[in-house]
Amino acid sequence: MSARRVGVLLVAGLAIIGFAMWIASQRHLERATLTGDLVLADLERSVNAVTAIALRKGDGTHVTLKKEAAGWSVGEREWPADASKVRKLLLDLGALNIVEEKTRLAANFPKLGVEDVSSPQASGTRVEIVSPARTWALIVGKSSSAKSGYVRVAGAAQSLLAAPLLTVDADPKGWLDRSLIDLAPDRVRQVEEKPATGPSFNLTRDKKEQTDFSVSPRPVGRELSSAGVANPIASALSSLTLDDVARAGSSPDPKAAHALYRTFDGLEVEVAGRKGGTRSLASLRARSTAKETEAEAGKLNARLGGWEFEIPDYKYGAIFRPLDELLKKPPEPEKKAARTAAPRKAATPGKTGKAGASDKATPDKDTATPQ
């Protein structure tokens, strides 16, 4: 091989090595540039301009959070949203930054949960953030750790590991403002209970300093199981929350249970309850018998009127607790005295067989013995 040919090959080899090193440096530069960058450009500066957030899964579950004059609401329920939860999601989306590039192969997207949600089998959640100027769309996939998870900008070929870890829920129930009413137990003076089945009864106390409520009427001879057994009923409207909400029907359920709470300062809150399958449902209405609580009653009705709420089972059970559960069990009826034993049967005359000692005839003392 000639020296000239060797030189040409050497130059070509050096050129190839140099080109490969340049490509590697560019890829390294690209990765260095991407790491730490925001996933959704400009969103961080536009958080306050966002008017809606839509979350959707492949199985059809979806929720739309809307920003209105009164604040954020859950579109599918027409009920106020948990504003702090919405705010956190927006701030996390705005601060979402790239930790590392992941696969660009669409076939591998399902492993990370970042495939398109057009398929019912898709495990990720598509999040759309809407503002007057633009809309951002992101597919949120599986978590990688407690601080990061996999995402992909909708329509992009590149999947990413990003932080912070986003908490997204496409179920409308997950975004509801759950607070209903918080009636402090020390305000309650009386509760009138009218169960769906069983006898009606009242809980009463004459003054706030009285710790325990009296219960009347009670069946003759029946006592309370303890002095404070009825107190949980009086405190059942304290920190009452909802699990779900829907518009109330046009006509009340005639079979519903009712509980009327009266306070010392003139507020009255009536709770109507029913069971809808396995769900505990309740509607609330307030009124006032004193000027000092008129505004409070009006505020409660403005929020709660016309709605039916699914509430926790334990709260439903406390509000509509039946009278029998407050009372000692009645004494069991006395057992009947054992029947007296039947008299022994008389010996049958002429009975054959060997007589026992007790069967032997004994001469009468007064019978003379023959000489």
C-alpha positions as CSV (number, residue, x, y, z in Angstrom):
1,M,0.0,0.0,0.0
2,S,1.4,3.4,-1.0
3,A,2.2,6.1,1.5
4,R,-0.3,8.3,-0.3
5,R,-3.1,5.9,0.2
6,V,-2.2,5.4,3.9
7,G,-2.3,9.2,4.3
8,V,-5.7,9.4,2.7
9,L,-7.1,6.7,5.0
10,L,-5.6,8.3,8.1
11,V,-7.1,11.7,7.2
12,A,-10.5,10.0,6.6
13,G,-10.3,8.2,9.9
14,L,-9.5,11.4,11.8
15,A,-12.4,13.1,10.1
16,I,-14.9,10.4,11.1
17,I,-13.6,10.5,14.7
18,G,-13.9,14.3,14.7
19,F,-17.4,14.2,13.4
20,A,-18.5,11.6,16.0
21,M,-17.0,13.7,18.7
22,W,-18.8,16.8,17.4
23,I,-22.1,14.9,17.3
24,A,-21.6,13.7,20.9
25,S,-20.7,17.2,22.1
26,Q,-23.9,18.6,20.5
27,R,-26.0,15.9,22.1
28,H,-24.4,16.7,25.4
29,L,-25.0,20.4,24.9
30,E,-28.6,19.7,24.0
31,R,-29.2,17.6,27.1
32,A,-27.4,20.2,29.3
33,T,-29.6,22.9,27.8
34,L,-32.8,20.8,28.4
35,T,-32.2,19.7,31.9
36,G,-33.7,22.2,34.3
37,D,-35.8,23.8,31.6
38,L,-39.5,24.3,32.1
39,V,-41.7,21.7,30.5
40,L,-44.5,24.1,29.7
41,A,-42.9,27.3,28.4
42,D,-44.5,30.6,29.6
43,L,-47.1,28.9,31.8
44,E,-45.3,30.0,35.0
45,R,-45.8,33.7,34.0
46,S,-49.4,33.1,32.9
47,V,-50.8,31.2,35.9
48,N,-53.1,34.0,37.0
49,A,-54.5,34.2,33.4
50,V,-55.6,30.6,33.3
51,T,-59.4,30.3,32.9
52,A,-59.9,26.5,32.8
53,I,-58.2,23.2,33.4
54,A,-59.5,20.0,31.8
55,L,-58.3,16.5,32.9
56,R,-59.3,13.4,30.9
57,K,-58.4,9.7,31.0
58,G,-58.7,7.1,28.4
59,D,-61.7,5.4,30.1
60,G,-63.8,8.5,29.7
61,T,-63.4,9.9,33.2
62,H,-63.1,13.7,33.0
63,V,-63.4,16.9,34.9
64,T,-63.3,20.6,33.9
65,L,-62.3,23.2,36.5
66,K,-63.6,26.6,35.6
67,K,-62.5,30.0,36.9
68,E,-65.5,32.2,37.5
69,A,-66.2,35.5,39.3
70,A,-66.9,33.7,42.6
71,G,-63.8,31.5,42.2
72,W,-63.0,28.0,40.8
73,S,-65.8,25.5,40.3
74,V,-66.2,21.9,39.2
75,G,-68.0,22.0,35.8
76,E,-69.5,18.5,36.0
77,R,-71.1,19.3,39.4
78,E,-71.6,23.1,39.2
79,W,-70.2,23.2,42.7
80,P,-67.3,25.2,44.1
81,A,-63.9,23.6,43.7
82,D,-61.2,23.3,46.4
83,A,-59.4,26.5,45.5
84,S,-56.2,25.5,47.3
85,K,-56.0,22.2,45.4
86,V,-56.5,23.9,42.1
87,R,-53.9,26.5,42.9
88,K,-51.3,23.9,43.8
89,L,-51.9,22.1,40.6
90,L,-51.4,25.3,38.6
91,L,-48.2,26.2,40.5
92,D,-46.8,22.7,40.1
93,L,-47.6,22.8,36.3
94,G,-45.9,26.1,36.0
95,A,-42.8,25.0,37.9
96,L,-42.6,21.6,36.1
97,N,-39.0,21.2,35.0
98,I,-37.0,18.6,33.1
99,V,-34.9,16.2,35.1
100,E,-34.0,13.9,32.2
101,E,-35.0,13.0,28.7
102,K,-36.6,9.5,28.3
103,T,-37.7,7.4,25.3
104,R,-38.7,8.8,22.0
105,L,-40.2,5.5,20.8
106,A,-44.0,5.6,20.8
107,A,-44.1,1.8,21.4
108,N,-42.4,2.4,24.8
109,F,-44.8,5.2,25.9
110,P,-47.2,2.9,27.7
111,K,-44.4,1.7,30.0
112,L,-44.2,5.3,31.3
113,G,-47.9,6.0,31.1
114,V,-47.5,8.8,28.6
115,E,-49.3,7.4,25.5
116,D,-52.2,9.3,24.0
117,V,-55.4,8.9,26.1
118,S,-57.5,8.1,23.0
119,S,-57.3,4.4,24.0
120,P,-59.4,3.0,27.0
121,Q,-56.3,1.1,28.1
122,A,-54.2,4.3,28.4
123,S,-53.1,4.8,32.0
124,G,-52.1,8.4,31.9
125,T,-54.1,11.7,32.2
126,R,-54.2,14.4,29.7
127,V,-54.2,17.9,31.2
128,E,-55.2,21.0,29.2
129,I,-54.5,24.4,30.7
130,V,-56.5,27.2,28.9
131,S,-55.8,30.9,28.9
132,P,-57.1,33.6,26.6
133,A,-53.7,33.7,24.8
134,R,-52.9,30.0,24.4
135,T,-53.6,26.4,25.6
136,W,-51.0,24.0,27.0
137,A,-51.5,20.3,26.8
138,L,-49.6,17.7,28.8
139,I,-49.9,13.9,29.3
140,V,-49.1,13.0,32.9
141,G,-47.9,9.4,33.3
142,K,-46.5,7.2,36.1
143,S,-44.5,8.4,39.0
144,S,-40.8,7.6,39.2
145,S,-40.3,8.6,42.8
146,A,-41.9,10.7,45.5
147,K,-40.6,13.8,43.8
148,S,-40.8,13.2,40.0
149,G,-42.8,11.5,37.3
150,Y,-43.0,10.9,33.6
151,V,-44.7,13.4,31.3
152,R,-44.9,14.2,27.6
153,V,-46.1,17.4,26.0
154,A,-49.1,16.4,23.9
155,G,-48.0,15.8,20.3
156,A,-44.3,15.8,21.1
157,A,-42.1,12.8,20.3
158,Q,-39.9,13.2,23.4
159,S,-41.0,11.8,26.8
160,L,-39.5,13.3,29.9
161,L,-38.8,12.7,33.6
162,A,-39.9,15.9,35.3
163,A,-40.3,17.4,38.8
164,P,-42.3,18.1,40.9
165,L,-44.5,15.0,40.9
166,L,-47.9,16.1,39.7
167,T,-51.1,14.9,41.4
168,V,-53.8,14.7,38.8
169,D,-57.3,13.3,39.3
170,A,-59.9,13.2,36.5
171,D,-62.8,12.3,38.9
172,P,-64.9,15.4,39.6
173,K,-65.4,14.3,43.2
174,G,-61.7,14.7,43.9
175,W,-61.9,18.5,43.3
176,L,-65.0,19.4,45.2
177,D,-64.9,21.9,48.1
178,R,-66.0,19.4,50.7
179,S,-67.0,21.7,53.5
180,L,-70.8,21.9,54.3
181,I,-71.6,23.2,57.8
182,D,-69.7,23.5,61.0
183,L,-72.3,23.8,63.8
184,A,-70.4,23.9,67.1
185,P,-71.8,21.3,69.7
186,D,-71.9,23.9,72.5
187,R,-74.5,25.9,70.5
188,V,-77.0,23.1,70.3
189,R,-80.0,23.3,72.6
190,Q,-82.3,20.7,71.2
191,V,-82.5,18.0,68.4
192,E,-85.9,16.7,67.2
193,E,-85.5,13.2,65.7
194,K,-88.0,11.8,63.3
195,P,-86.5,8.5,62.0
196,A,-87.7,6.9,58.8
197,T,-88.7,3.9,61.0
198,G,-89.1,3.7,64.7
199,P,-90.3,6.2,67.3
200,S,-89.6,9.9,67.3
201,F,-87.7,11.5,70.2
202,N,-86.1,14.7,71.4
203,L,-82.7,15.6,72.8
204,T,-82.8,18.5,75.1
205,R,-80.7,20.5,77.5
206,D,-81.7,23.7,79.4
207,K,-78.3,25.5,79.4
208,K,-75.0,25.4,77.7
209,E,-73.2,24.4,80.9
210,Q,-75.3,21.2,81.0
211,T,-72.9,18.5,79.6
212,D,-75.4,15.8,78.7
213,F,-78.6,15.8,76.8
214,S,-81.8,14.3,78.2
215,V,-83.8,12.0,75.9
216,S,-87.6,11.9,75.8
217,P,-90.0,10.3,75.4
218,R,-88.6,6.9,76.3
219,P,-90.4,3.5,76.6
220,V,-91.7,2.8,80.1
221,G,-88.9,1.1,82.1
222,R,-86.1,1.8,79.6
223,E,-83.0,3.8,80.7
224,L,-80.2,5.5,78.7
225,S,-77.2,3.2,78.3
226,S,-75.1,6.1,79.7
227,A,-75.5,9.7,80.7
228,G,-73.8,11.1,77.6
229,V,-75.0,8.5,75.0
230,A,-77.0,11.1,73.0
231,N,-74.2,13.7,72.9
232,P,-72.8,12.5,69.5
233,I,-76.1,13.3,67.8
234,A,-75.9,16.9,69.0
235,S,-72.3,17.2,67.6
236,A,-73.0,15.5,64.3
237,L,-73.2,18.7,62.3
238,S,-69.7,19.8,63.5
239,S,-67.3,19.8,60.6
240,L,-69.8,18.1,58.3
241,T,-68.3,17.4,54.9
242,L,-69.5,16.0,51.6
243,D,-68.2,13.2,49.4
244,D,-70.3,14.1,46.3
245,V,-73.1,16.5,45.4
246,A,-76.0,16.7,42.9
247,R,-79.1,18.9,42.4
248,A,-81.9,17.9,44.7
249,G,-85.1,16.4,43.2
250,S,-88.1,18.5,42.6
251,S,-90.1,16.8,45.4
252,P,-88.9,15.6,48.8
253,D,-88.8,11.9,49.6
254,P,-91.8,11.2,51.9
255,K,-89.9,8.3,53.5
256,A,-86.9,10.4,54.4
257,A,-85.6,10.7,58.0
258,H,-85.6,14.1,59.6
259,A,-83.5,15.8,62.3
260,L,-84.1,19.4,63.4
261,Y,-81.2,21.1,65.2
262,R,-82.1,24.2,67.4
263,T,-79.4,26.4,68.9
264,F,-79.5,28.6,71.9
265,D,-79.2,31.7,69.7
266,G,-82.1,30.9,67.4
267,L,-80.6,29.1,64.5
268,E,-82.5,26.0,63.2
269,V,-81.0,23.5,60.7
270,E,-83.2,20.8,59.3
271,V,-81.5,17.7,57.9
272,A,-83.5,15.3,55.6
273,G,-81.7,12.0,55.0
274,R,-82.2,8.9,52.8
275,K,-80.3,5.9,51.6
276,G,-79.6,5.8,47.8
277,G,-78.3,2.3,47.4
278,T,-75.1,2.2,49.5
279,R,-74.8,6.0,49.6
280,S,-75.9,8.2,52.5
281,L,-77.7,11.2,51.2
282,A,-78.8,14.4,53.0
283,S,-80.2,17.8,52.2
284,L,-80.0,20.8,54.6
285,R,-82.2,23.8,55.2
286,A,-81.7,26.6,57.7
287,R,-84.0,29.2,59.3
288,S,-83.8,31.6,62.1
289,T,-86.1,32.5,65.0
290,A,-83.8,35.4,66.2
291,K,-82.5,38.4,64.5
292,E,-78.9,37.6,65.5
293,T,-78.8,34.5,63.4
294,E,-80.8,35.7,60.3
295,A,-77.7,36.4,58.3
296,E,-76.2,33.0,59.2
297,A,-79.3,31.2,58.1
298,G,-79.4,33.1,54.8
299,K,-75.8,32.3,54.1
300,L,-76.3,28.6,54.8
301,N,-79.4,28.5,52.5
302,A,-77.6,30.3,49.7
303,R,-74.9,27.6,49.7
304,L,-76.8,24.5,50.6
305,G,-80.3,25.1,49.3
306,G,-81.4,23.0,46.3
307,W,-78.7,20.4,46.7
308,E,-78.5,16.8,47.9
309,F,-75.2,15.7,49.4
310,E,-73.5,12.4,49.8
311,I,-72.0,12.4,53.3
312,P,-69.8,10.0,55.1
313,D,-71.7,6.9,56.5
314,Y,-70.5,7.5,60.1
315,K,-71.9,11.1,60.0
316,Y,-75.3,9.9,58.6
317,G,-75.4,7.2,61.3
318,A,-74.8,9.8,64.0
319,I,-77.4,12.3,62.7
320,F,-80.1,9.7,62.4
321,R,-79.3,7.3,65.2
322,P,-82.4,5.3,66.3
323,L,-83.7,5.6,69.9
324,D,-83.2,1.9,70.6
325,E,-79.4,2.3,70.3
326,L,-79.4,4.9,73.1
327,L,-81.2,2.7,75.6
328,K,-80.1,-0.1,77.8
329,K,-81.2,-3.5,76.6
330,P,-84.4,-4.6,78.3
331,P,-84.0,-7.4,80.9
332,E,-84.6,-10.8,79.5
333,P,-87.8,-12.4,80.7
334,E,-87.4,-14.8,83.6
335,K,-87.1,-18.4,82.6
336,K,-90.0,-20.6,83.6
337,A,-89.5,-22.9,86.6
338,A,-88.6,-26.4,85.7
339,R,-91.6,-28.8,85.7
340,T,-91.8,-31.0,88.8
341,A,-90.7,-34.6,88.3
342,A,-93.4,-37.1,87.3
343,P,-94.4,-39.6,90.2
344,R,-92.8,-43.0,89.9
345,K,-95.0,-45.7,88.4
346,A,-96.4,-48.3,90.8
347,A,-95.0,-51.8,90.6
348,T,-97.1,-54.0,88.3
349,P,-98.6,-57.0,90.1
350,G,-97.3,-60.3,88.9
351,K,-94.2,-58.8,87.3
352,T,-91.7,-61.6,86.7
353,G,-88.0,-61.5,86.9
354,K,-85.5,-61.4,89.7
355,A,-86.4,-58.8,92.3
356,G,-83.9,-56.4,93.5
357,A,-83.2,-55.6,97.1
358,S,-85.6,-52.7,96.9
359,D,-88.3,-54.9,95.5
360,K,-88.3,-57.5,98.3
361,A,-91.5,-57.6,100.4
362,T,-91.0,-56.6,104.0
363,P,-93.5,-58.0,106.5
364,D,-95.5,-55.4,108.2
365,K,-94.4,-54.8,111.8
366,D,-97.9,-55.4,113.1
367,T,-98.3,-58.7,111.2
368,A,-98.0,-61.8,113.6
369,T,-95.6,-64.5,112.7
370,P,-97.3,-68.0,112.7
371,Q,-96.2,-70.2,115.6
